Amino acid sequence: LYFSAQGGILIFYHIKDLQYEMKICADISQPISSLIFSPDYTSLLLVTDQGTVYSYKPAHSGEVVKLLDTSSSCFLAADFLTPGNNYCVSVTISGEVQVWSLEDGTFLSKLNLGIEVHVT
């Protein structure tokens, strides 16, 4: 079970029967607004309400990598671009959809929808 605690701490609980272990996985020092697993559950996107997206790979070193920082562009959401889990997509209030490489955070492409976007 992964969840975020106040202040940007990613916590993992390993629960088995009536026993559990808690592990602090990362501290990104920004409140985490959502956690999104990749389709194959090998990567986790940590999305902050300040517009920063991090990638966390539990099976690897557990390192948190900053993928993008859209703090100046009214960031709304991010998710994996499927099939696969090599890319993520983000969207801003102004309607700009951006595609990013999860390998190294490289900006790959953008599309302006020409309309304001809202999350419901």
C-alpha positions as CSV (number, residue, x, y, z in Angstrom):
1,L,0.0,0.0,0.0
2,Y,1.5,3.3,-1.1
3,F,0.2,6.7,0.1
4,S,1.5,10.2,0.6
5,A,1.7,11.9,3.9
6,Q,1.5,15.6,4.6
7,G,4.5,17.5,3.3
8,G,5.4,15.3,0.3
9,I,6.5,12.0,1.9
10,L,5.8,8.8,0.0
11,I,5.1,5.9,2.4
12,F,4.9,2.2,1.7
13,Y,3.1,-0.3,4.0
14,H,3.8,-4.0,3.5
15,I,0.8,-5.7,5.1
16,K,0.7,-9.5,5.7
17,D,-1.9,-11.0,7.9
18,L,-2.0,-9.0,11.1
19,Q,1.6,-7.7,10.7
20,Y,2.8,-4.7,8.8
21,E,6.0,-2.9,7.9
22,M,6.3,0.8,7.1
23,K,8.9,2.3,4.9
24,I,9.5,5.9,3.9
25,C,10.3,5.8,0.2
26,A,10.8,9.4,-0.6
27,D,10.5,13.0,0.6
28,I,9.9,15.5,-2.2
29,S,9.0,18.4,0.1
30,Q,5.9,19.3,-1.8
31,P,2.3,18.1,-1.0
32,I,1.5,15.2,-3.3
33,S,-1.9,15.5,-5.0
34,S,-2.1,12.1,-6.7
35,L,-0.2,8.8,-7.2
36,I,-0.7,7.0,-10.5
37,F,0.7,3.5,-11.2
38,S,1.9,2.6,-14.7
39,P,-0.2,-0.1,-16.4
40,D,2.3,-2.8,-15.5
41,Y,2.7,-1.4,-11.9
42,T,6.5,-0.9,-12.3
43,S,6.5,2.9,-12.0
44,L,4.6,5.4,-10.0
45,L,4.0,9.0,-10.9
46,L,3.9,11.4,-8.0
47,V,2.0,14.5,-9.0
48,T,2.0,17.7,-6.9
49,D,-0.5,20.4,-6.8
50,Q,2.3,22.9,-7.5
51,G,2.8,21.3,-11.0
52,T,5.8,19.0,-10.5
53,V,5.7,15.4,-11.6
54,Y,8.2,12.8,-10.2
55,S,8.7,9.1,-11.2
56,Y,9.3,6.4,-8.6
57,K,10.3,2.9,-9.5
58,P,9.9,0.6,-6.5
59,A,11.7,-2.4,-7.9
60,H,14.8,-0.5,-8.9
61,S,16.8,1.7,-6.6
62,G,13.7,3.4,-5.4
63,E,15.0,6.7,-6.6
64,V,12.6,9.6,-7.2
65,V,13.3,11.4,-10.4
66,K,11.8,14.8,-11.2
67,L,10.3,14.6,-14.7
68,L,8.8,18.0,-15.2
69,D,8.0,21.2,-13.4
70,T,5.1,23.2,-14.8
71,S,4.6,25.5,-11.9
72,S,4.2,28.5,-14.1
73,S,1.6,27.0,-16.5
74,C,-1.4,26.2,-14.3
75,F,-0.8,22.4,-14.3
76,L,-3.9,20.2,-13.9
77,A,-3.0,16.6,-14.2
78,A,-0.6,13.9,-15.5
79,D,-0.9,10.2,-16.4
80,F,0.9,7.5,-18.2
81,L,0.6,7.4,-22.0
82,T,-0.4,3.8,-22.9
83,P,0.3,1.3,-24.2
84,G,3.5,0.8,-22.3
85,N,4.9,3.0,-19.6
86,N,7.7,4.9,-21.4
87,Y,5.8,8.2,-21.7
88,C,3.6,10.4,-19.6
89,V,1.2,13.1,-20.7
90,S,0.3,16.3,-18.8
91,V,-2.3,19.0,-19.3
92,T,-2.5,22.6,-18.3
93,I,-5.6,24.8,-17.6
94,S,-4.9,26.7,-20.9
95,G,-5.3,23.4,-22.8
96,E,-1.7,22.5,-23.6
97,V,-1.2,18.7,-23.7
98,Q,2.5,17.7,-23.3
99,V,4.2,14.4,-23.8
100,W,7.3,13.5,-21.7
101,S,9.8,10.7,-21.7
102,L,9.8,8.8,-18.4
103,E,13.3,7.6,-19.2
104,D,14.9,11.0,-18.6
105,G,12.2,13.6,-18.4
106,T,12.8,14.9,-21.9
107,F,10.0,17.0,-23.4
108,L,8.9,15.3,-26.6
109,S,5.8,17.0,-28.0
110,K,2.9,19.3,-27.2
111,L,-0.5,20.0,-28.6
112,N,-2.6,23.1,-27.9
113,L,-6.3,22.3,-27.7
114,G,-7.2,26.0,-28.0
115,I,-9.7,25.8,-25.1
116,E,-9.5,26.0,-21.3
117,V,-9.5,22.7,-19.6
118,H,-11.2,21.8,-16.3
119,V,-11.1,18.7,-14.1
120,T,-14.4,17.3,-12.9
